[in-house]
Amino acid sequence: GLPLLMMLDRRRLLSVLAHEYGHLRGNHGKLSAWIYRTRLSWLKLDANLQRNEGVMALVSQAFFRWYFPRFAAKTFALARQDEYEADRISGWLLGAPVAAAALTEVAIKGNWYADEFWPSHWARAELEPQPPGPFEALHKRVRTPPSEDFARQSLREAMRRVSDLDDTHPVLRDRLEALGQKAALPPWSVRPALELLADSAKWIGHFDNQWRRAHAADWKQHHAHRSRIRERIAVLAARGERN
């Protein structure tokens, strides 16, 4: 939630919240919970059957292999219909252009967050033995939007995706079409919704400290590994000069 508050302006964040309200208004939670529990029960049953070798187990496994893909396909399709309904409510409350811009900005910046921000943050372990807080760094970096080349490439990749049987959410192309909007790079959010928090610095500090505690051991291990690599490179470089 904190990165989303940093990356979206107030109206686009409200469109995301309106989408979730749409799920509540449509009473999607009860059916989704039933589908989830049923799917889990079938998977547990399959795991138990895999350990049995009797005739009934073989018959049941054959039925499972026939039935479960059909159950999954139909329930995922139903879940996607729920998403369209929630998008319609978001578009009705905030306007379809705002809802479409929010979906597009989340898709592009989510890609940047995963592919650009986190690798660069972990790269700091090269020289820093203690883990720095990622959210303070993110707060500074999101003030500069992704480059136009990165944004366009991310949008092209998102628009090329097609819904699979395993997708509980429609792809971006389908969601924009359902809203009656065309794919385009949106104007980037200028004033982040982080201003809605009474004391954003306190929350950034809280989640930074939480992240440091959770990842301290991995960070130190990564730093030690990179240090050994640097030492090995220095040794090989010295040998190269002598030879």
ROSE-4610 file (N, C-alpha, C; in Angstrom, 1 decimal, always signed):
// ROSE-4610
residu = [G/G/G/L/L/L/P/P/P/L/L/L/L/L/L/M/M/M/M/M/M/L/L/L/D/D/D/R/R/R/R/R/R/R/R/R/L/L/L/L/L/L/S/S/S/V/V/V/L/L/L/A/A/A/H/H/H/E/E/E/Y/Y/Y/G/G/G/H/H/H/L/L/L/R/R/R/G/G/G/N/N/N/H/H/H/G/G/G/K/K/K/L/L/L/S/S/S/A/A/A/W/W/W/I/I/I/Y/Y/Y/R/R/R/T/T/T/R/R/R/L/L/L/S/S/S/W/W/W/L/L/L/K/K/K/L/L/L/D/D/D/A/A/A/N/N/N/L/L/L/Q/Q/Q/R/R/R/N/N/N/E/E/E/G/G/G/V/V/V/M/M/M/A/A/A/L/L/L/V/V/V/S/S/S/Q/Q/Q/A/A/A/F/F/F/F/F/F/R/R/R/W/W/W/Y/Y/Y/F/F/F/P/P/P/R/R/R/F/F/F/A/A/A/A/A/A/K/K/K/T/T/T/F/F/F/A/A/A/L/L/L/A/A/A/R/R/R/Q/Q/Q/D/D/D/E/E/E/Y/Y/Y/E/E/E/A/A/A/D/D/D/R/R/R/I/I/I/S/S/S/G/G/G/W/W/W/L/L/L/L/L/L/G/G/G/A/A/A/P/P/P/V/V/V/A/A/A/A/A/A/A/A/A/A/A/A/L/L/L/T/T/T/E/E/E/V/V/V/A/A/A/I/I/I/K/K/K/G/G/G/N/N/N/W/W/W/Y/Y/Y/A/A/A/D/D/D/E/E/E/F/F/F/W/W/W/P/P/P/S/S/S/H/H/H/W/W/W/A/A/A/R/R/R/A/A/A/E/E/E/L/L/L/E/E/E/P/P/P/Q/Q/Q/P/P/P/P/P/P/G/G/G/P/P/P/F/F/F/E/E/E/A/A/A/L/L/L/H/H/H/K/K/K/R/R/R/V/V/V/R/R/R/T/T/T/P/P/P/P/P/P/S/S/S/E/E/E/D/D/D/F/F/F/A/A/A/R/R/R/Q/Q/Q/S/S/S/L/L/L/R/R/R/E/E/E/A/A/A/M/M/M/R/R/R/R/R/R/V/V/V/S/S/S/D/D/D/L/L/L/D/D/D/D/D/D/T/T/T/H/H/H/P/P/P/V/V/V/L/L/L/R/R/R/D/D/D/R/R/R/L/L/L/E/E/E/A/A/A/L/L/L/G/G/G/Q/Q/Q/K/K/K/A/A/A/A/A/A/L/L/L/P/P/P/P/P/P/W/W/W/S/S/S/V/V/V/R/R/R/P/P/P/A/A/A/L/L/L/E/E/E/L/L/L/L/L/L/A/A/A/D/D/D/S/S/S/A/A/A/K/K/K/W/W/W/I/I/I/G/G/G/H/H/H/F/F/F/D/D/D/N/N/N/Q/Q/Q/W/W/W/R/R/R/R/R/R/A/A/A/H/H/H/A/A/A/A/A/A/D/D/D/W/W/W/K/K/K/Q/Q/Q/H/H/H/H/H/H/A/A/A/H/H/H/R/R/R/S/S/S/R/R/R/I/I/I/R/R/R/E/E/E/R/R/R/I/I/I/A/A/A/V/V/V/L/L/L/A/A/A/A/A/A/R/R/R/G/G/G/E/E/E/R/R/R/N/N/N]
num = [1/1/1/2/2/2/3/3/3/4/4/4/5/5/5/6/6/6/7/7/7/8/8/8/9/9/9/10/10/10/11/11/11/12/12/12/13/13/13/14/14/14/15/15/15/16/16/16/17/17/17/18/18/18/19/19/19/20/20/20/21/21/21/22/22/22/23/23/23/24/24/24/25/25/25/26/26/26/27/27/27/28/28/28/29/29/29/30/30/30/31/31/31/32/32/32/33/33/33/34/34/34/35/35/35/36/36/36/37/37/37/38/38/38/39/39/39/40/40/40/41/41/41/42/42/42/43/43/43/44/44/44/45/45/45/46/46/46/47/47/47/48/48/48/49/49/49/50/50/50/51/51/51/52/52/52/53/53/53/54/54/54/55/55/55/56/56/56/57/57/57/58/58/58/59/59/59/60/60/60/61/61/61/62/62/62/63/63/63/64/64/64/65/65/65/66/66/66/67/67/67/68/68/68/69/69/69/70/70/70/71/71/71/72/72/72/73/73/73/74/74/74/75/75/75/76/76/76/77/77/77/78/78/78/79/79/79/80/80/80/81/81/81/82/82/82/83/83/83/84/84/84/85/85/85/86/86/86/87/87/87/88/88/88/89/89/89/90/90/90/91/91/91/92/92/92/93/93/93/94/94/94/95/95/95/96/96/96/97/97/97/98/98/98/99/99/99/100/100/100/101/101/101/102/102/102/103/103/103/104/104/104/105/105/105/106/106/106/107/107/107/108/108/108/109/109/109/110/110/110/111/111/111/112/112/112/113/113/113/114/114/114/115/115/115/116/116/116/117/117/117/118/118/118/119/119/119/120/120/120/121/121/121/122/122/122/123/123/123/124/124/124/125/125/125/126/126/126/127/127/127/128/128/128/129/129/129/130/130/130/131/131/131/132/132/132/133/133/133/134/134/134/135/135/135/136/136/136/137/137/137/138/138/138/139/139/139/140/140/140/141/141/141/142/142/142/143/143/143/144/144/144/145/145/145/146/146/146/147/147/147/148/148/148/149/149/149/150/150/150/151/151/151/152/152/152/153/153/153/154/154/154/155/155/155/156/156/156/157/157/157/158/158/158/159/159/159/160/160/160/161/161/161/162/162/162/163/163/163/164/164/164/165/165/165/166/166/166/167/167/167/168/168/168/169/169/169/170/170/170/171/171/171/172/172/172/173/173/173/174/174/174/175/175/175/176/176/176/177/177/177/178/178/178/179/179/179/180/180/180/181/181/181/182/182/182/183/183/183/184/184/184/185/185/185/186/186/186/187/187/187/188/188/188/189/189/189/190/190/190/191/191/191/192/192/192/193/193/193/194/194/194/195/195/195/196/196/196/197/197/197/198/198/198/199/199/199/200/200/200/201/201/201/202/202/202/203/203/203/204/204/204/205/205/205/206/206/206/207/207/207/208/208/208/209/209/209/210/210/210/211/211/211/212/212/212/213/213/213/214/214/214/215/215/215/216/216/216/217/217/217/218/218/218/219/219/219/220/220/220/221/221/221/222/222/222/223/223/223/224/224/224/225/225/225/226/226/226/227/227/227/228/228/228/229/229/229/230/230/230/231/231/231/232/232/232/233/233/233/234/234/234/235/235/235/236/236/236/237/237/237/238/238/238/239/239/239/240/240/240/241/241/241/242/242/242/243/243/243]
x = [+0.8/+0.0/+0.8/+1.9/+2.8/+3.4/+3.9/+4.4/+3.3/+2.1/+0.9/+0.6/+0.6/+0.4/+1.5/+2.7/+3.8/+3.7/+3.0/+3.1/+1.8/+0.7/-0.5/-1.0/-1.7/-2.3/-3.6/-4.2/-5.4/-6.5/-6.9/-8.0/-7.8/-6.6/-6.3/-6.3/-5.8/-5.9/-7.3/-8.1/-9.6/-10.2/-9.8/-10.3/-10.0/-8.8/-8.4/-9.3/-9.5/-10.3/-11.8/-12.2/-13.6/-13.8/-12.7/-12.7/-12.9/-12.2/-12.4/-13.8/-14.2/-15.6/-16.6/-16.3/-17.2/-17.3/-16.2/-16.2/-17.1/-17.0/-17.9/-19.3/-19.6/-21.0/-21.6/-20.8/-21.2/-21.3/-20.9/-20.9/-20.0/-18.9/-18.0/-17.3/-17.1/-16.2/-16.7/-18.0/-18.5/-18.3/-18.6/-18.5/-17.0/-16.2/-14.7/-14.1/-14.6/-14.0/-14.5/-15.7/-16.2/-15.4/-15.1/-14.3/-12.9/-12.3/-11.0/-10.9/-11.9/-11.9/-12.1/-13.0/-13.3/-12.0/-11.4/-10.2/-9.1/-9.0/-8.0/-8.3/-9.6/-10.0/-9.7/-9.9/-9.6/-8.1/-7.3/-5.9/-5.4/-5.9/-5.5/-5.9/-7.1/-7.6/-6.7/-6.3/-5.3/-4.0/-3.5/-2.2/-2.4/-3.5/-3.7/-3.8/-4.5/-4.7/-3.3/-2.4/-1.1/-0.4/-0.7/+0.1/-0.6/-1.7/-2.4/-2.2/-2.3/-2.1/-3.2/-4.3/-5.4/-6.2/-7.2/-8.0/-8.8/-9.4/-10.2/-9.4/-8.2/-7.3/-7.0/-6.8/-6.5/-7.7/-8.9/-10.1/-10.3/-10.1/-10.3/-9.3/-8.0/-7.0/-7.4/-8.0/-8.4/-9.6/-10.5/-11.6/-11.1/-10.1/-9.5/-8.9/-8.1/-7.4/-8.4/-9.6/-10.6/-11.4/-11.7/-12.6/-12.0/-10.8/-10.2/-9.9/-9.3/-9.0/-10.3/-11.4/-12.7/-13.2/-13.1/-13.5/-12.7/-11.4/-10.5/-10.8/-11.0/-11.3/-12.5/-13.6/-14.9/-14.8/-14.2/-14.2/-13.2/-12.1/-11.3/-12.0/-12.8/-13.6/-14.6/-15.2/-16.2/-15.4/-14.2/-13.5/-13.2/-12.9/-12.6/-13.8/-15.0/-16.3/-16.5/-16.1/-16.2/-15.3/-14.1/-13.2/-13.7/-14.4/-15.0/-16.1/-16.9/-17.9/-17.3/-16.3/-15.6/-15.0/-14.5/-13.9/-15.0/-16.2/-17.3/-17.7/-17.8/-18.2/-17.1/-15.8/-14.8/-14.9/-15.2/-15.4/-16.6/-17.6/-18.8/-18.6/-17.8/-17.6/-16.6/-15.5/-14.4/-14.3/-14.9/-14.8/-13.9/-14.3/-13.6/-12.2/-11.9/-10.5/-9.6/-10.1/-9.3/-9.0/-10.1/-9.9/-8.8/-9.0/-8.0/-6.6/-6.5/-5.1/-4.5/-5.3/-4.8/-4.3/-5.1/-4.7/-3.4/-3.3/-2.1/-0.9/-1.1/+0.1/+0.5/-0.4/-0.1/+0.7/+0.3/+0.9/+2.4/+2.6/+3.9/+4.8/+4.3/+5.2/+5.4/+4.4/+4.6/+5.7/+5.8/+6.9/+8.3/+8.3/+9.5/+9.9/+8.9/+9.1/+9.8/+9.4/+9.9/+11.2/+11.3/+12.5/+13.6/+13.3/+14.3/+14.6/+13.6/+13.9/+14.5/+13.9/+14.4/+15.8/+16.1/+17.5/+18.5/+18.2/+19.1/+19.2/+18.2/+18.3/+19.2/+19.0/+19.9/+21.3/+21.5/+22.9/+23.7/+23.0/+23.7/+24.4/+24.1/+24.8/+26.2/+26.5/+27.9/+28.9/+28.4/+29.3/+28.8/+27.5/+26.9/+26.6/+27.3/+27.2/+25.8/+25.2/+23.9/+22.8/+21.6/+20.5/+19.9/+19.9/+19.2/+17.7/+16.9/+15.5/+15.0/+14.3/+13.9/+12.9/+12.0/+10.9/+11.2/+12.2/+12.7/+13.4/+14.2/+14.8/+13.7/+12.7/+11.6/+10.9/+10.7/+10.0/+10.8/+12.1/+12.9/+12.9/+12.9/+13.1/+11.8/+10.6/+9.4/+9.0/+9.8/+9.5/+9.9/+10.8/+11.2/+10.5/+9.6/+8.8/+9.8/+9.3/+10.1/+10.4/+11.5/+11.9/+10.8/+10.7/+9.6/+9.9/+11.1/+11.4/+10.9/+11.3/+10.9/+9.3/+8.7/+7.2/+6.6/+7.0/+6.4/+6.6/+7.8/+8.1/+7.2/+7.0/+6.2/+4.8/+4.3/+2.9/+2.7/+3.7/+3.6/+3.5/+4.3/+4.3/+3.0/+2.5/+1.2/+0.1/+0.1/-1.0/-0.9/+0.3/+0.4/-0.1/-0.2/-0.6/-2.1/-2.3/-3.7/-4.1/-5.4/-5.8/-5.6/-5.1/-4.9/-5.9/-6.0/-7.0/-6.7/-5.4/-5.0/-5.1/-5.6/-5.6/-7.0/-6.9/-8.1/-8.5/-7.5/-7.8/-7.7/-8.5/-8.4/-7.0/-6.5/-5.3/-5.7/-4.6/-4.8/-5.6/-5.3/-6.0/-7.6/-7.9/-9.4/-10.0/-9.3/-9.9/-10.1/-9.1/-9.3/-10.4/-10.5/-11.6/-13.0/-13.1/-14.3/-14.7/-13.7/-14.0/-14.2/-14.0/-14.2/-13.1/-11.9/-10.7/-9.6/-8.8/-7.7/-6.4/-5.5/-4.2/-3.4/-2.8/-1.9/-1.2/+0.0/+0.8/+0.0/-0.3/-1.1/-0.1/-0.6/+0.2/+0.5/+1.8/+2.1/+1.5/+1.3/+0.8/+1.8/+1.4/+2.3/+2.3/+1.1/+1.0/+0.6/+1.5/+1.2/+0.2/-0.6/-1.7/-1.1/+0.3/+0.9/+0.6/+0.2/-0.2/-1.5/-2.2/-3.4/-3.0/-1.8/-1.3/-1.0/-1.4/-1.2/+0.3/+1.0/+2.5/+3.2/+3.4/+4.0/+5.4/+6.2/+7.5/+7.6/+6.6/+6.6/+6.3/+5.4/+5.0/+6.2/+6.8/+8.0/+9.1/+9.3/+10.3/+9.9/+8.6/+8.1/+8.3/+8.0/+8.1/+9.5/+10.3/+11.8/+12.4/+12.1/+12.7/+12.2/+10.9/+10.4/+11.1/+11.4/+12.1/+13.5/+14.2/+15.6/+15.7/+14.8/+14.8/+14.6/+13.6/+13.3/+14.4/+15.2/+16.1/+17.6/+17.8/+19.2/+20.1/+19.7/+20.6/+20.9/+19.9/+20.1/+21.0/+20.8/+21.6/+23.1/+23.4/+24.7/+25.4/+24.6/+25.2/+25.5/+24.6/+24.9/+26.1/+26.2/+27.3/+28.6/+28.7/+29.9/+30.2/+29.2/+29.4/+30.1/+29.5/+30.0/+31.4/+31.7/+33.1/+34.1/+33.7/+34.6/+34.9/+33.8/+34.0/+35.0/+34.8/+35.7/+37.2/+37.3/+38.7/+39.3/+38.5/+39.0/+39.3/+38.5/+38.8/+40.1/+40.4/+41.6/+42.8/+42.7/+43.8/+44.1/+43.0/+43.2/+43.8/+43.4/+43.9/+45.4/+45.8/+47.2/+48.0/+47.5/+48.2/+48.3/+47.2/+47.3/+48.3/+48.5/+49.6/+51.0/+51.2/+52.5/+52.7/+51.7/+51.8/+51.7]
y = [-1.2/+0.0/+1.3/+1.3/+2.5/+2.9/+1.9/+2.3/+2.9/+2.3/+2.8/+4.3/+4.6/+5.9/+6.9/+6.4/+7.2/+7.5/+6.5/+6.5/+7.1/+7.1/+7.6/+8.9/+9.7/+10.9/+10.6/+11.5/+11.2/+10.6/+11.2/+10.7/+9.3/+9.0/+7.7/+6.7/+7.1/+6.2/+5.9/+6.9/+6.8/+5.8/+5.8/+4.9/+3.5/+3.3/+1.9/+1.5/+2.4/+2.1/+1.9/+2.7/+2.5/+1.1/+0.6/-0.7/-1.7/-1.6/-2.5/-2.4/-1.2/-1.0/-1.7/-1.7/-2.4/-3.9/-4.5/-5.9/-6.1/-5.2/-5.2/-5.0/-4.0/-3.7/-4.9/-5.6/-6.7/-8.0/-7.9/-9.1/-10.2/-9.8/-10.8/-11.7/-11.1/-11.8/-13.2/-13.4/-14.7/-15.7/-15.4/-16.4/-16.7/-15.6/-15.8/-16.7/-16.4/-17.2/-18.7/-18.9/-20.3/-21.0/-20.3/-20.8/-21.2/-20.2/-20.5/-21.7/-21.8/-23.0/-24.3/-24.2/-25.4/-25.8/-24.9/-25.1/-25.8/-25.2/-25.7/-27.2/-27.4/-28.8/-29.8/-29.4/-30.3/-30.6/-29.5/-29.7/-30.6/-30.5/-31.3/-32.8/-32.9/-34.3/-34.9/-34.1/-34.7/-35.1/-34.3/-34.6/-35.9/-36.1/-37.4/-38.6/-38.4/-39.4/-39.8/-38.9/-39.2/-40.2/-40.2/-41.1/-42.5/-42.7/-44.0/-44.7/-46.0/-46.7/-47.7/-47.6/-48.5/-48.2/-49.0/-48.8/-47.6/-47.4/-46.2/-44.9/-45.0/-43.8/-43.5/-44.5/-44.3/-43.7/-44.2/-43.7/-42.3/-42.0/-40.6/-39.6/-40.1/-39.2/-38.9/-39.9/-39.7/-38.7/-38.8/-37.8/-36.4/-36.4/-35.1/-34.4/-35.2/-34.6/-34.1/-34.7/-34.3/-33.1/-33.1/-32.1/-30.8/-30.9/-29.7/-28.6/-28.9/-27.8/-27.1/-27.9/-27.2/-26.3/-26.9/-26.1/-24.8/-24.9/-23.7/-22.7/-23.2/-22.3/-21.5/-22.2/-21.5/-20.6/-20.9/-20.1/-18.9/-19.1/-17.9/-17.0/-17.5/-16.7/-15.9/-16.5/-15.8/-14.7/-15.0/-14.0/-12.8/-13.0/-11.9/-11.1/-11.7/-10.9/-10.0/-10.5/-9.7/-8.5/-8.7/-7.5/-6.5/-7.0/-6.0/-5.2/-5.9/-5.2/-4.1/-4.5/-3.5/-2.4/-2.6/-1.6/-0.6/-1.2/-0.3/+0.6/+0.1/+1.0/+2.0/+1.7/+2.7/+3.7/+3.3/+4.3/+5.2/+4.6/+5.4/+6.4/+6.1/+7.0/+8.1/+7.7/+8.6/+9.1/+8.4/+8.6/+7.6/+7.1/+6.1/+6.5/+7.8/+8.2/+8.1/+8.4/+8.3/+6.9/+6.0/+4.6/+4.0/+4.3/+3.8/+4.3/+5.6/+6.1/+5.5/+5.2/+4.5/+3.1/+2.4/+1.0/+1.0/+2.0/+2.0/+2.5/+3.5/+3.9/+2.8/+2.1/+1.0/-0.1/-0.4/-1.4/-1.0/+0.2/+0.7/+0.8/+1.5/+1.7/+0.5/-0.5/-1.7/-2.5/-2.4/-3.0/-2.4/-1.1/-0.3/-0.7/-0.8/-1.2/-2.5/-3.5/-4.8/-5.0/-4.4/-4.6/-3.6/-2.4/-1.3/-1.0/-0.8/-0.3/-1.3/-2.5/-3.5/-4.0/-4.3/-4.7/-3.6/-2.3/-1.2/-1.1/-1.4/-1.3/-2.4/-3.6/-4.7/-4.6/-3.8/-3.6/-2.7/-2.0/-1.2/-2.1/-3.4/-4.3/-4.5/-4.1/-4.2/-3.4/-2.3/-1.4/-1.1/-1.4/-1.1/-2.3/-2.5/-3.8/-3.9/-2.8/-2.8/-2.4/-3.1/-2.8/-1.4/-0.6/+0.7/+0.5/+1.5/+1.4/+1.6/+0.7/+0.9/+2.0/+2.2/+3.1/+4.6/+4.9/+6.3/+6.5/+5.5/+5.6/+5.7/+4.9/+4.9/+6.3/+6.8/+8.1/+9.2/+9.1/+10.1/+9.8/+8.5/+8.1/+8.3/+8.1/+8.2/+9.6/+10.6/+11.9/+12.1/+11.3/+11.2/+10.1/+10.3/+9.2/+8.3/+7.1/+6.2/+6.9/+6.5/+7.1/+6.8/+7.6/+7.4/+6.1/+5.7/+4.4/+3.3/+3.3/+2.2/+2.2/+3.3/+3.4/+2.8/+3.2/+2.7/+1.2/+0.7/-0.7/-1.5/-1.0/-1.7/-1.7/-0.6/-0.5/-1.5/-1.6/-2.5/-3.9/-4.3/-5.6/-6.0/-5.0/-5.2/-5.4/-4.6/-4.7/-6.0/-6.6/-7.8/-9.0/-8.9/-10.1/-10.4/-11.7/-12.2/-13.0/-12.9/-13.6/-15.1/-15.7/-17.2/-17.8/-19.1/-19.8/-19.6/-19.3/-19.2/-17.8/-16.8/-15.4/-15.2/-14.7/-14.2/-12.8/-12.0/-10.7/-10.6/-9.8/-9.6/-8.8/-9.0/-8.3/-6.8/-5.9/-4.5/-4.2/-4.8/-4.5/-4.7/-5.9/-6.1/-5.2/-4.8/-3.9/-2.5/-2.0/-0.7/-0.7/-1.8/-1.9/-1.9/-2.6/-2.7/-1.3/-0.5/+0.9/+1.9/+1.4/+2.2/+3.2/+2.8/+3.7/+3.1/+3.9/+3.5/+3.4/+2.6/+2.5/+3.7/+4.3/+5.5/+5.7/+6.3/+6.7/+7.9/+7.7/+8.7/+9.9/+11.1/+12.0/+11.5/+11.6/+10.9/+11.7/+11.0/+11.6/+12.6/+13.8/+14.8/+14.9/+15.0/+15.1/+13.8/+13.0/+11.7/+11.7/+10.6/+10.5/+10.2/+10.1/+10.0/+11.1/+12.3/+13.4/+13.1/+12.0/+11.7/+11.2/+10.7/+10.2/+11.4/+11.3/+12.4/+12.6/+11.5/+11.6/+10.6/+10.9/+9.9/+9.5/+10.5/+10.2/+9.1/+9.1/+8.1/+6.7/+6.6/+5.4/+4.9/+5.7/+5.3/+4.7/+5.4/+4.9/+3.6/+3.4/+2.2/+1.0/+1.2/+0.0/-0.2/+0.9/+0.7/-0.1/+0.2/-0.6/-2.0/-2.2/-3.6/-4.4/-3.7/-4.4/-4.7/-3.8/-4.0/-5.2/-5.4/-6.5/-7.8/-7.8/-9.0/-9.5/-8.5/-8.9/-8.6/-8.4/-8.1/-9.3/-10.5/-11.7/-11.8/-11.8/-11.9/-10.8/-9.6/-8.5/-8.7/-9.0/-9.3/-10.4/-11.4/-12.6/-12.1/-11.3/-10.8/-9.9/-9.0/-8.1/-8.9/-10.0/-10.8/-11.5/-12.0/-12.6/-11.7/-10.5/-9.5/-9.1/-9.0/-8.6/-9.7/-11.0/-12.0/-12.0/-11.6/-11.5/-10.3/-9.2/-8.1/-8.4/-9.2/-9.6/-10.5/-11.4/-12.3/-11.6/-10.6/-9.8/-9.1/-8.5/-7.8/-8.7/-10.0/-10.9/-11.3/-11.5/-11.9/-10.7/-9.5/-8.3/-8.1/-8.4/-8.3/-9.3/-10.5/-11.6/-11.2/-10.6/-10.2/-9.2/-8.3/-7.3/-7.9/-8.9/-9.6/-10.4/-11.0/-11.9/-11.2]
z = [+0.0/+0.0/+0.0/+0.7/+0.8/-0.5/-1.3/-2.7/-3.6/-3.4/-4.2/-3.9/-2.6/-2.1/-2.7/-2.8/-3.4/-4.9/-5.6/-7.0/-7.7/-7.0/-7.6/-6.9/-7.7/-7.1/-6.5/-5.8/-5.0/-5.8/-6.9/-7.7/-8.2/-8.7/-9.2/-8.0/-6.9/-5.7/-5.4/-5.4/-5.1/-6.1/-7.3/-8.3/-8.0/-7.4/-7.0/-5.8/-4.9/-3.7/-4.2/-5.2/-5.7/-6.3/-7.0/-7.5/-6.4/-5.3/-4.2/-3.6/-3.5/-3.0/-3.9/-5.2/-6.2/-5.9/-5.4/-5.0/-3.8/-2.8/-1.7/-2.0/-2.9/-3.3/-4.0/-4.8/-5.6/-4.8/-3.5/-2.6/-3.2/-3.8/-4.5/-3.5/-2.3/-1.3/-0.9/-0.7/-0.2/-1.3/-2.5/-3.6/-3.8/-3.9/-4.1/-2.9/-1.7/-0.6/-0.7/-1.2/-1.4/-2.5/-3.6/-4.7/-4.2/-3.4/-2.9/-2.0/-1.1/-0.2/-1.0/-2.0/-2.8/-3.6/-4.2/-4.9/-4.0/-2.8/-1.9/-1.5/-1.3/-0.9/-2.0/-3.3/-4.4/-4.5/-4.2/-4.3/-3.2/-2.0/-0.9/-1.2/-1.8/-2.1/-3.1/-4.1/-5.2/-4.5/-3.6/-2.9/-2.1/-1.5/-0.8/-1.7/-2.9/-3.9/-4.5/-4.6/-5.2/-4.4/-3.1/-2.2/-2.1/-2.7/-2.7/-4.1/-4.1/-5.3/-5.6/-4.8/-5.1/-6.3/-6.7/-7.9/-7.7/-6.6/-6.4/-6.5/-6.0/-6.1/-7.6/-8.4/-9.8/-10.5/-10.2/-10.8/-10.4/-9.1/-8.6/-9.2/-9.4/-10.0/-11.5/-12.2/-13.6/-13.6/-12.6/-12.6/-12.2/-11.3/-10.9/-12.1/-12.9/-14.1/-15.1/-15.2/-16.1/-15.5/-14.2/-13.7/-13.3/-12.6/-12.0/-13.0/-14.2/-15.1/-15.5/-15.7/-16.0/-14.9/-13.7/-12.5/-12.4/-12.6/-12.5/-13.6/-14.8/-16.0/-15.7/-15.3/-15.1/-13.9/-12.8/-11.7/-11.9/-12.7/-13.0/-13.9/-14.9/-15.8/-15.0/-13.9/-13.1/-12.3/-11.8/-11.1/-12.0/-13.3/-14.2/-14.4/-14.5/-14.6/-13.4/-12.2/-11.0/-11.1/-11.7/-11.9/-12.9/-13.9/-14.9/-14.2/-13.3/-12.6/-11.7/-11.0/-10.1/-10.8/-12.0/-12.8/-13.3/-13.6/-14.1/-12.9/-11.7/-10.6/-10.4/-10.5/-10.4/-11.4/-12.7/-13.7/-13.5/-12.9/-12.7/-11.6/-10.6/-9.5/-9.7/-10.4/-10.7/-12.1/-13.0/-14.4/-15.1/-16.3/-17.0/-17.3/-17.7/-18.0/-16.8/-15.6/-14.4/-14.1/-14.2/-13.9/-14.8/-16.1/-17.1/-16.9/-16.5/-16.2/-15.0/-14.0/-12.8/-13.2/-13.9/-14.3/-15.1/-16.0/-16.9/-16.1/-15.2/-14.4/-13.4/-12.8/-11.9/-12.7/-13.9/-14.7/-15.1/-15.5/-15.9/-14.6/-13.6/-12.4/-11.6/-11.7/-11.0/-11.7/-13.0/-13.8/-13.4/-13.3/-12.9/-11.5/-10.6/-9.2/-9.1/-9.9/-9.8/-10.5/-11.7/-12.6/-12.4/-11.9/-11.8/-10.3/-9.6/-8.2/-7.3/-7.2/-6.3/-6.7/-7.9/-8.3/-7.9/-8.1/-7.8/-6.3/-5.5/-4.1/-3.5/-4.0/-3.5/-4.0/-5.1/-5.6/-4.6/-3.7/-2.7/-1.7/-1.6/-0.7/-1.2/-2.4/-2.9/-1.9/-1.5/-0.6/+0.8/+1.0/+2.3/+3.1/+4.2/+5.0/+5.7/+6.0/+6.7/+5.7/+5.8/+4.8/+5.1/+4.0/+4.1/+3.9/+4.4/+4.2/+2.8/+2.2/+0.8/+0.5/+1.5/+1.2/+1.2/+2.1/+2.0/+0.7/+0.2/-1.2/-2.2/-2.1/-3.1/-3.1/-2.0/-1.9/-2.7/-2.7/-3.4/-4.9/-5.2/-6.6/-7.4/-6.8/-7.5/-7.9/-7.4/-7.9/-9.3/-9.8/-11.2/-11.9/-12.8/-13.4/-14.3/-14.6/-15.5/-16.8/-17.4/-18.7/-19.7/-20.8/-21.8/-22.5/-22.8/-23.4/-22.6/-21.3/-20.4/-20.3/-20.2/-20.1/-21.3/-22.5/-23.7/-23.9/-23.5/-23.7/-22.7/-21.4/-20.5/-20.9/-21.5/-22.0/-23.1/-24.0/-25.2/-24.7/-23.7/-23.2/-22.5/-21.7/-21.0/-22.0/-23.1/-24.1/-24.9/-25.0/-25.8/-25.0/-23.7/-22.9/-23.2/-23.2/-23.3/-22.1/-21.7/-20.5/-20.7/-19.7/-19.6/-18.7/-18.8/-17.9/-16.4/-16.1/-14.7/-14.2/-15.0/-14.6/-13.9/-12.7/-12.0/-12.3/-12.9/-13.3/-14.9/-15.5/-16.9/-17.2/-18.4/-18.8/-19.0/-19.1/-19.2/-20.5/-21.6/-22.8/-22.7/-22.0/-21.9/-20.9/-19.9/-18.9/-19.5/-20.3/-21.0/-22.0/-22.7/-23.7/-23.0/-21.9/-21.2/-20.6/-20.3/-19.9/-21.1/-22.3/-23.4/-23.6/-23.2/-23.2/-24.1/-24.7/-25.5/-24.7/-25.1/-24.5/-24.8/-23.8/-24.0/-22.7/-22.9/-21.7/-21.0/-19.7/-19.0/-18.5/-18.3/-17.6/-16.2/-15.8/-14.6/-13.4/-12.3/-11.1/-10.6/-10.2/-9.8/-8.3/-7.7/-6.2/-5.7/-5.0/-4.6/-3.5/-3.5/-2.4/-1.1/-1.0/+0.3/+1.3/+0.7/+1.5/+2.3/+2.0/+2.8/+4.2/+4.3/+5.6/+6.5/+7.7/+8.7/+8.9/+9.0/+9.3/+8.5/+7.2/+6.3/+6.6/+7.2/+7.6/+8.6/+9.5/+10.6/+10.0/+9.0/+8.4/+7.5/+6.8/+6.0/+6.9/+8.0/+9.0/+9.6/+9.9/+10.5/+9.5/+8.2/+7.3/+6.9/+6.9/+6.6/+7.7/+9.0/+10.1/+10.0/+9.7/+9.6/+8.5/+7.3/+6.2/+6.6/+7.3/+7.7/+8.6/+9.5/+10.4/+9.7/+8.7/+8.0/+7.1/+6.5/+5.5/+5.9/+7.2/+7.6/+7.3/+7.6/+7.4/+5.9/+5.1/+3.6/+3.1/+3.6/+3.1/+3.5/+4.7/+5.2/+4.4/+4.1/+3.4/+1.9/+1.3/+0.0/+0.0/+1.0/+1.1/+1.2/+2.0/+2.2/+0.9/+0.2/-1.1/-2.1/-2.2/-3.2/-2.8/-1.5/-1.0/-1.4/-1.3/-1.8/-3.3/-4.0/-5.5/-5.8/-5.1/-5.3/-5.0/-3.9/-3.5/-4.6/-5.1/-6.1/-7.4/-7.8/-8.9/-8.8/-7.6/-7.3/-7.4/-6.9/-7.0/-8.5/-9.2/-10.7/-11.4/-11.1/-11.8/-11.5/-10.3/-9.9/-10.7/-10.8/-11.5/-13.0/-13.5/-14.9/-15.2/-14.3/-14.5/-14.5/-13.6/-13.6/-14.8/-15.4/-16.5/-17.8]
